[in-house]
Amino acid sequence: MIDDPVSLDARRSTEGQMATDFRRHALREFEADQEALRKRQDELEAQLLAEPSVTWPEAAVKAQYLIRRYSETAEAQDARKQKLIQRALGDLAAHIAPV
């Protein structure tokens, strides 16, 4: 049995190597985007937690954010819950200025 690792990159055609490099680059880009998104969400949540809402529109913006985050969970994927979520977001949007 040979214990030396096999370099699969050396066995790929030029076209195959280019496709592999593209996938690797796309994955790194995706991971960087996900990290940036998590950072922005953390910053937004820190702002939302900083002070209590003073007005109803401020409270509605916080509620919209929480409802949208909930809508992304596995529990909220049921069609009935999605309909309730959309209606709640619509009700809130109808009563506050767009953000």
Beta strands, then each sheet from edge to edge (+ up, - down):
end
